[in-house]
């Protein structure tokens, strides 16, 4: 445990920040898991907020957004291909 008054305050501050960051990271993880065509705006928003607050790096945020866009485009193509098949 810290002995100095300033160290105690710093510990309290860092613990509050840790809780806030953990909540933001959980929200990001959930939105990435549930990312689909309808909720893409919420997912992008969660990614941008996490990058803005320093939870993830801005380049990782760009990678995640690109990955989601590719996955959604692929699913659109698959659904479009299966609609054209007549059996």
N, C-alpha and C positions, 0 to 999 in steps of 0.2 A: 504494500500500500504506500502511496505517496506521503511524504512527511510535510512538505511545504504547502502553504495555502494555495499558491498558484498551480501547483501540480495537482492538487485535489480538484480544482476547478477545471483544469485541462482534462482530467480523467472523466469528469461528469460530462463535459462537452463531447469528448470523443465517444463515449458510450451512447449518448443521444444520437450522434451522427451515425454510429454503427447500426442502431435500430432503424433509423430512417433509410440508410442504404440497403439494409437487408430487406425491408419492405419493398423498396423500389426494384431490387433484384428479383424478388419473388413475383412481383407484377409483370416484370419483363419476361420471366421464364414461362409464366402462365399464358401470356399473350402470344409468345412464340409457339407454344404447344398448340394453341387453339387458332393459329393463323389460317384463315381461309379467305376466299374471294370477298365475302361480305364484311369481314372484320379487319380488312387490310389497313384501313385508316387508323383504327385503334392500335393495331400492332406497330405501325410506323410511328405513331405518336409515342408509344411506350419506349420504343427504341431511341427516338430522338431525345426524350426526357432523360433516359438513362445516360446517354452520351453527354448531354448538357451538364448533368450533375456529377459526371466523373465516375459513374458506376462502370461503364465500359468506355473503351477508346473510340474516338470518332471514326477511325478507319474500320473498326470492328462493326460499328453501327452501319456503315455503308455496306459492308460485306453481308451482314444479316439481311438488310433490306433487299439487296440484290438476290440473295438466295431465296427469299420468300417470293419475290417477283417471278423468278425462274420456275419455282415449284408450282405457283398458281398458273403460269402460262402452260406448263406441261399438263396440268390437270384439265385445263380448258381444251387443249389439243386432243387429249385422250377422250374426253366426253364428246367432242365434235366428231372424232373418227368413229366412235361407236354409234353415233346417231345415224350416220350415213349407211351403215351396214343393214341390209334387209335379209332376213332369213325366213 
